[in-house]
Amino acid sequence: MKRLNARELIEIVVDEGSWRSWDTEPVVPAAGIDEAYAADLARARESSGVDEAVLTGEGTVKGRRVAVVACEFKFLAGSIGVAAAERLVQAIERATVEGLPLLAGTASGGTRMQEGTTAFLSMVKISAAVAAHREAGLPFLVYLRHPTTGGVFASWGSQGHLTVAEPGALIGFLGPRVYEALYHSSFPENVQTGENLHRRGLIDAVIPPERIPAIVDRALNVLLGARELPSLPVRPDYRPVADQDAWEAIQRSRKAERPGVRELLRHAARDVLPLNGTGQGEKDPGLLLALARFGDAPCIVLGQDRRSQARHHPMGPAALREGRRGMRLASELGLPLVTVIDTPGAALSKEAEEGGLAGEIARSLSDLVTINAPTVSLILGEGSGGGALALIPADVVLSAENGWLSPLPPEGASAIVHRDTDHAPELARRQGVKAMDLKDAGIVDHIIEEHPGGEGDAADEPVEFSRRVGHWLEYEVIRLMRQPATVRYHGRLAKYRRLGL
Ligand SMILES: CC(C)(COP(=O)(O)OP(=O)(O)OC[C@H]1O[C@@H](n2cnc3c(N)ncnc32)[C@H](O)[C@@H]1OP(=O)(O)O)[C@@H](O)C(=O)NCCC(=O)NCCSC(=O)CC(=O)O
């Protein structure tokens, strides 16, 4: 496969004719440049056609201004010495000052060997500059290219809000050449690849360069969404729903054909961009983490995926760690967070216990209730146990008409009280689990009708129902975005402090 050099990559990513280089003459390291290194540099310039191992500048992607930093592998393997680091840091700092999202394309042998430890330590200032950029609420998107190794992978290559890799790219901490020389055997195959990192929940996707502009556009439509306040849409029609039997609602919520978070995104959202895993080596298909917009409302969606839980296994602690990745993203970028509750319960297993399920629920609760971002939670179907509770705390809680929330499945409650599961319907009625009871208790703010005017439920009108829910989400998210952050924050804490009193 032909690999693009840095300029070719930039040409593919930015709009035609929009590129403006920010590069100036490379600095000379204080330690100086000896003859041998000077000859290496001269050869590298000659063979690569560029003056250092990174190029920086700005352009537009689908009309939106962005800053770009990209490694040129042909220049001493894209290795980072003092001059390359200085160029990178200056570009990152300029992007921060100018409020530009930053795109990075890596391809590197890591620290420049000719410059040794000083070059090695320059990864610190690059990481610091990226951290400051993120702290300013600005997106940082990373494209890991072939090959990305060493200190580049271990600093700015791993600091993205969103990270994707080039197909077939070698991406690893220690380069295979070094491993072979040190350990006299070759590194196991198919480990240091973008595809494997994706399987392991370390990166979000593997995509070819041609798709980068579309992905960047979609990501930035959401990630920059909090910077412009959308106008408030018309409030959805609200018709009070009739009270109904709790056990009936539970049975309806369990119908196989009931729409879940995937249908909600398909029918009611745009710019949907799924993220993959925790970014730290775990993934759990029971939870879907995505960037999306409902109408004009940008948000991070954390949704319990009913079909994945049924097909694979119940949600474990990794799902909640993935959820907390979404929470961090929301609070860092000031983006609204929408959580979707639809779970028959979290995993009950050795692995879940040893993976810290209870602790993850606790951390999820405390992160969510104190998060500095507008939050809406939606009880879409089943809401069973701590796995459901972990995603509930929010400024506004919506429930589908047949949504419910209970400390554990009603069958479990029956087992505790009656030592059998036969009393589940009775327990469900007594425990106040159904939407109307949740509203009366102040846990739910609005109930969203299912199959208005008919006998059926959401399963009988998946598209219309999803759109109705999407309309409510858009309205509530934008309403919350328009409130001062302190009003939201204190209101949320006060609501839960008052509960039950
Ligand atoms: C990146 C690679 C997989 C690329 O392999 P390829 O076969 O495509 O290319 P190659 O090895 O021929 O490299 C191309 C040219 O770049 C040079 N080259 C490679 N890496 C370099 C580096 N870091 N500094 C200076 N020059 C470097 C090679 O000597 C070669 O020069 P010529 O053409 O003249 O022969 C391999 O080079 C590799 O394994 N490099 C080591 C990666 C690594 O472990 N880095 C850690 C560094 S320490 C670090 O970064 C700090 C940390 O780990 O935290």
The ligand as a Tripos MOL2 file, in Angstrom:
@<TRIPOS>MOLECULE
LIG
   54    56     1     0     0
SMALL
NO_CHARGES

@<TRIPOS>ATOM
      1 C1          9.7930    2.9760   13.3520 C.3       1 LIG1
      2 C2         10.2780    1.7110   12.6870 C.3       1 LIG1
      3 C3          9.2900    0.5940   12.9470 C.3       1 LIG1
      4 C4         10.3120    1.9920   11.1610 C.3       1 LIG1
      5 O1         10.8530    0.9010   10.5010 O.3       1 LIG1
      6 P1         11.2320    1.0030    8.9570 P.3       1 LIG1
      7 O2         11.8130   -0.2980    8.5650 O.co2     1 LIG1
      8 O3         10.0300    1.5030    8.2210 O.co2     1 LIG1
      9 O4         12.2660    2.1540    8.8340 O.3       1 LIG1
     10 P2         13.7810    2.1500    9.3380 P.3       1 LIG1
     11 O5         13.9040    1.4240   10.6080 O.co2     1 LIG1
     12 O6         14.6220    1.7880    8.1950 O.co2     1 LIG1
     13 O7         13.9420    3.7050    9.6560 O.3       1 LIG1
     14 C5         14.0750    4.6810    8.6380 C.3       1 LIG1
     15 C6         15.2930    5.5270    8.9410 C.3       1 LIG1
     16 O8         15.0010    6.3030   10.1020 O.3       1 LIG1
     17 C7         15.9600    6.0660   11.0870 C.3       1 LIG1
     18 N1         15.3140    6.1200   12.3820 N.ar      1 LIG1
     19 C8         14.3400    5.3370   12.8420 C.ar      1 LIG1
     20 N2         13.9720    5.7100   14.0620 N.ar      1 LIG1
     21 C9         14.7440    6.7610   14.3930 C.ar      1 LIG1
     22 C10        14.8590    7.5830   15.5340 C.ar      1 LIG1
     23 N3         14.0720    7.4010   16.5720 N.pl3     1 LIG1
     24 N4         15.7760    8.5490   15.5300 N.ar      1 LIG1
     25 C11        16.5520    8.7510   14.4570 C.ar      1 LIG1
     26 N5         16.4850    8.0280   13.3530 N.ar      1 LIG1
     27 C12        15.5930    7.0290   13.3180 C.ar      1 LIG1
     28 C13        16.5070    4.6810   10.7780 C.3       1 LIG1
     29 O9         17.7960    4.5370   11.3350 O.3       1 LIG1
     30 C14        16.5270    4.7040    9.2790 C.3       1 LIG1
     31 O10        17.6480    5.4510    8.8680 O.3       1 LIG1
     32 P3         18.4640    5.0640    7.5580 P.3       1 LIG1
     33 O11        17.4900    5.1980    6.4330 O.co2     1 LIG1
     34 O12        19.5580    6.0780    7.5630 O.co2     1 LIG1
     35 O13        18.9160    3.6690    7.7820 O.co2     1 LIG1
     36 C15        11.7230    1.3080   13.1490 C.3       1 LIG1
     37 O14        12.5940    2.3170   12.7240 O.3       1 LIG1
     38 C16        11.8040    1.1630   14.6170 C.2       1 LIG1
     39 O15        11.4530    0.1280   15.2030 O.2       1 LIG1
     40 N6         12.3170    2.2300   15.2530 N.am      1 LIG1
     41 C17        12.4390    2.2590   16.7020 C.3       1 LIG1
     42 C18        11.1930    2.7570   17.3110 C.3       1 LIG1
     43 C19        11.3180    2.8810   18.8170 C.2       1 LIG1
     44 O16        11.3840    1.9300   19.5380 O.2       1 LIG1
     45 N7         11.4670    4.0800   19.2500 N.am      1 LIG1
     46 C20        11.6820    4.3590   20.6390 C.3       1 LIG1
     47 C21        12.7330    5.4380   20.6840 C.3       1 LIG1
     48 S1         12.8420    5.9880   22.3800 S.3       1 LIG1
     49 C22        11.4990    6.9700   22.5910 C.2       1 LIG1
     50 O17        10.8480    7.3100   21.6780 O.2       1 LIG1
     51 C23        11.1710    7.3490   23.9620 C.3       1 LIG1
     52 C24        10.1000    6.4850   24.5690 C.2       1 LIG1
     53 O18        10.0410    5.3140   24.2130 O.co2     1 LIG1
     54 O19         9.3340    6.9760   25.4070 O.co2     1 LIG1
@<TRIPOS>BOND
     1     1     2 1
     2     2     3 1
     3     2     4 1
     4     2    36 1
     5     4     5 1
     6     5     6 1
     7     6     7 2
     8     6     8 1
     9     6     9 1
    10     9    10 1
    11    10    11 2
    12    10    12 1
    13    10    13 1
    14    13    14 1
    15    14    15 1
    16    15    16 1
    17    15    30 1
    18    16    17 1
    19    17    18 1
    20    17    28 1
    21    18    19 ar
    22    18    27 ar
    23    19    20 ar
    24    20    21 ar
    25    21    22 ar
    26    21    27 ar
    27    22    23 1
    28    22    24 ar
    29    24    25 ar
    30    25    26 ar
    31    26    27 ar
    32    28    29 1
    33    28    30 1
    34    30    31 1
    35    31    32 1
    36    32    33 2
    37    32    34 1
    38    32    35 1
    39    36    37 1
    40    36    38 1
    41    38    39 2
    42    38    40 1
    43    40    41 1
    44    41    42 1
    45    42    43 1
    46    43    44 2
    47    43    45 1
    48    45    46 1
    49    46    47 1
    50    47    48 1
    51    48    49 1
    52    49    50 2
    53    49    51 1
    54    51    52 1
    55    52    53 2
    56    52    54 1
@<TRIPOS>SUBSTRUCTURE
     1 LIG1         1 GROUP 0 **** ****
